[in-house]
Amino acid sequence: MNDATKYPTLNLPAANLRIRENGARPEVWDALRRKWIALTPEEWVRQHFIGYLTAGCGIDPYRIVQEQTLRIDGFPFRADIVVYSRQAEPQMIVECKAATVELSQEVFDQVACYNMALGVPYLVITNGLKHYCCEIDRTTRTYRFIPEIPTL
């Protein structure tokens, strides 16, 4: 069965996803990782957002890392999406949540915590319906929300 209709319509461009059923478990083909992965509500958002980054923002797929492991105070964490510059410097962390999850201060704090390890200039949180992008000024230790995702 290849039925994407049971997943919510997102506030992102449509993504041409390959979906299959593996027993009772839906899976999506992850073109970046080149393998089938469980299609969870969060993964639905992540795959659409990656499509937006590549097609909408012009970011080369090779500059996008998914589920990057980070170490903060000796503890392991995973950032959903990290976008790198052409010089292999981290530029943006994206935290994806399921469409049913409210984007709260807690979600923003989560991605800000990840930034302690990477020091990127842009933080993004999304649930596929709403997206917030924050520009970080590390010199002044300030941030401001910006209306659009930058083309890096």
N, C-alpha and C positions, 0 to 999 in steps of 0.2 A: 504494500500500500504506500502510495506517495501522496499523502494528504496534508498540505500545509494549512488547510482551512481551519483546523482546530487550534491554531495559534493566532494571537491577536495581530491586527493590523497596526503597524508601528508608524510613528512620525519620522520615518526614514525612507529613503528611496527603496523600492522593491529590490530584493536580492534574488538572484537566480540560484536557489539552493537545491542541491540534490538530497532528497530525503528518502529513507527506506525504513522498513520495519524489520527489526532483528528479534524475532519472537514477538513479545508484547512491547518491546522497547524501541521507540523511534530513534533513528540515528540520522545525522547530517554529515555530508562529506565536507571536511575541512580542507579547503584547497591549499591553505598555507602550511598546515601540518601534514598534508597528504595522507589522511586516514579518516575513517569513519569514527565519529564520536557520539556520545549520548546527546540527544536533542532535548535538553532541559529548557525551561522557560528563560533562564539566564543565557543559555547558549544561543537561543533564538535571537535575543537582543544583540549578543556579541557578534554573531555572523552578519547580521544586518549592519551593525556599526562598522565592521571591517569593510563591508561593501561600500559604505558611505565614504570611509577614509580613502579607499583606493579609487573608486569611480568619481566621487563627488569632490574630494580634496586633492586628488592627483598624487597621493602618496604611494610610492612603489611598494608592492607587497613584501619585498625582501627587507624593508625597513621596519616591519611590524613583527613584534614578538608577542605571542600569547602565553598567558600563565607563567610569566617570568618569575622565577624564584628569587626572593630577596631575603636578606638576613638583617634583622633589626634587633639590636641588643641581644644577639645570639639566637633569636627565635626566627624560624622560617615563615615567610608569608609568600603569597602569590599575587602578583598584579595581573589583572585580566588582560590588559593590552598595554604594551609600551611601544611607542613610536620613536625611532632613532633617526638622526640626521644622516646625510650621506657620508659624514665623517665618523659615523658610528658613536655619536654622543646621544644619550637619551634626551628627548625633547618633550614628550607628553606621556602621561599615565592616564589611562581610561579605566574607570571602574564601572562595570556593567551590572545591572540588577534586572530581575524579571519585571515585566510590565506591571505586575501587581504590587511591586514594592515601592513604597513612597521614598522619594529622594530627600533624606533628612540630614541634619547636622552630623549625625552618626556616620552616614555614608561619606560625607565630605571629609570628616575626621579620618576615616579609614584610608582614603586616597592620599590625604596629607601626611599620614604616618608613613605610607610607602615612599613618599617623596623624601623622607629623611635619608633613605638609602640611595636614591637616584639624583636628587637635586634638579629636577626638570623645571623648565619655565612655564609649562602648561599642565593643568589638572582638569580632567573631564569626568563628570559623573552622568550616567544615563540609565533610564529604564526603558528606552526605546520610544517613550511617549514624550518625555521631557529630557532636555540635555542642558547641562550647565558647564561652562568652561571658565576657568579661572586662570589669570595670568599672574605669575609669581615674580616679584622683584626681590631677589635674594640679597641685594645690597641694602635696601631699606627695610627688608623684612615685612613687606606689605604685599597685598594681593588685591586684585580687582576682577570682578566678573566681566567678561566680554561677550558681546552678542553672537559671535560666530566662532566656529572651530577654525583655527588658523590653518592656512596651507603651508606646511613646513617644507 
